[in-house]
Amino acid sequence: MRPRAVIFDLDGTLYDKARLPLRVVAADWIHLFYLRADRYARKDLMGKDFGSEQAFYDALFRQMRTHIRIRVEDKWVREWFSGTYMPVIARTLKRHYRLRPWVPELFRQLREQGIRTAVFSDYSAVPEKLQALGFDPSWADVIADAPSLGGLKPSPASFLRLTERLGVPPQQCLMVGDRDDTDGAGARAVGMSFLHITGPEPPQIPMD
């Protein structure tokens, strides 16, 4: 069925994220305990709805501190996250990664067909990451991160809030992503179709 909107996951879908965690660690090894804590805290919070961006980050940083083996202040974790972690990811993407070759043409075709598009990431700083990869923000109708929608994938509430921004019911949206447990599970929970990306080939999206 021809969708009215297509939602693309970012990491692992619009580019090949192979070795990204290792490269981020190499670029910020001095904060390895923060990086580890962020990874475990996200697993703890995956799929839960907190209702707002602020409530989500309050929960994330609180949970991170439980995984850090030394005493740290909340403000230290927050300053690292926004001042170091997100910029490190953007710089790493700019240095080592590029969009998959099919991305610009597919977004152009979708726009020509009147199909709305969104980029949806589990991490913040999406515009900065897209810029680092060479993605023009004007290609997509909506650019969103799960924290700003209140909860990480596969939170159904985050998927529904994204479809509200698109102005398209979930049943008429198609989610394209590389992870069935997050992208796929969240899509199915709200009645949205899911197309699983498993390699570098372009997704076959019905446009007729």
SULNORFEN-V598562 format. One record per run of one state. SS is the DSSP state (@ for helix, = for strand, . for the rest). FROM is the first residue (numbers start at 1). TO is the last residue. If there is no record, write none. Layout:
ss->SS from->FROM to->TO
ss->SS from->FROM to->TO
//
This chain:
ss->. from->1 to->4
ss->= from->5 to->9
ss->. from->10 to->10
ss->= from->11 to->11
ss->. from->12 to->14
ss->= from->15 to->15
ss->. from->16 to->19
ss->@ from->20 to->27
ss->. from->28 to->28
ss->@ from->29 to->45
ss->. from->46 to->52
ss->@ from->53 to->67
ss->. from->68 to->73
ss->@ from->74 to->96
ss->. from->97 to->102
ss->@ from->103 to->112
ss->. from->113 to->115
ss->= from->116 to->121
ss->. from->122 to->125
ss->@ from->126 to->133
ss->. from->134 to->136
ss->@ from->137 to->139
ss->. from->140 to->141
ss->= from->142 to->145
ss->@ from->146 to->149
ss->. from->150 to->155
ss->@ from->156 to->166
ss->. from->167 to->169
ss->@ from->170 to->172
ss->= from->173 to->177
ss->. from->178 to->179
ss->@ from->180 to->189
ss->. from->190 to->192
ss->= from->193 to->196
ss->. from->197 to->208
//
